[in-house]
Amino acid sequence: MAGTGGKFKVRCPACGVANLIPADREGETGKCGGCHGALPPLYLHPVPLTDRSFDSFVAHYPGPVLAEFWAPW
């Protein structure tokens, strides 16, 4: 995913076509311009999760996920 003037390039998980998504559409799902399949929502900022919300957000997210784990100890 690369930034291009307030837009981000997101590849369709179904057909591989690169789609330009406006940055102001963060968190919204989109439709592929090639196959019209669903595009996963784009998140520009970290989404804080807990042990209760992790599975519902990360395990079922249709695209790649970058997770950082930390502990205060």
C-alpha positions in Angstrom: 0.0 0.0 0.0 1.7 3.2 -1.1 0.5 6.8 -0.7 -0.2 8.9 -3.8 -1.3 12.4 -3.0 -3.9 11.7 -0.3 -4.8 8.3 -1.8 -3.5 4.9 -1.1 -3.0 2.0 -3.5 -4.7 -1.2 -2.2 -4.6 -4.5 -4.2 -7.8 -6.5 -4.5 -7.4 -9.8 -2.6 -9.5 -11.5 -5.3 -8.0 -10.3 -8.6 -4.9 -8.3 -7.7 -5.9 -5.1 -9.4 -4.5 -2.0 -7.7 -7.2 0.4 -6.5 -6.7 4.0 -5.4 -8.5 4.7 -2.1 -8.9 8.3 -0.8 -7.3 8.8 2.6 -10.6 10.3 3.9 -12.3 6.9 3.5 -10.4 5.3 6.4 -12.2 2.4 7.9 -14.7 2.0 5.1 -14.9 -1.0 2.8 -14.7 -0.4 -0.9 -15.4 -2.1 -4.2 -12.6 -3.2 -6.6 -12.6 -1.3 -9.9 -11.6 -4.5 -11.8 -13.8 -7.4 -10.5 -16.2 -5.4 -8.3 -15.3 -7.6 -5.3 -15.1 -6.3 -1.8 -12.0 -4.5 -0.7 -11.0 -4.6 3.0 -11.2 -1.4 4.9 -8.1 0.8 5.0 -6.7 1.9 8.4 -4.1 4.7 8.4 -3.6 4.8 12.1 -3.2 2.0 14.7 -6.4 0.5 16.0 -6.1 -0.3 19.7 -7.4 -3.7 20.6 -7.8 -5.7 23.7 -7.9 -9.5 24.3 -11.6 -9.3 23.9 -11.6 -7.4 20.6 -8.5 -9.0 18.9 -10.2 -12.1 17.4 -13.2 -10.2 16.0 -11.0 -7.6 14.3 -7.7 -9.3 13.4 -8.6 -13.0 12.9 -11.5 -12.1 10.6 -9.8 -9.2 8.7 -9.7 -10.2 5.0 -6.4 -8.4 4.3 -2.9 -8.4 5.8 -2.5 -7.2 9.4 0.5 -5.8 11.2 0.3 -6.4 14.9 2.5 -5.0 17.6 2.3 -6.5 21.1 3.7 -4.9 24.2 3.4 -5.2 28.0 4.2 -2.5 30.7 6.6 -4.9 32.5 
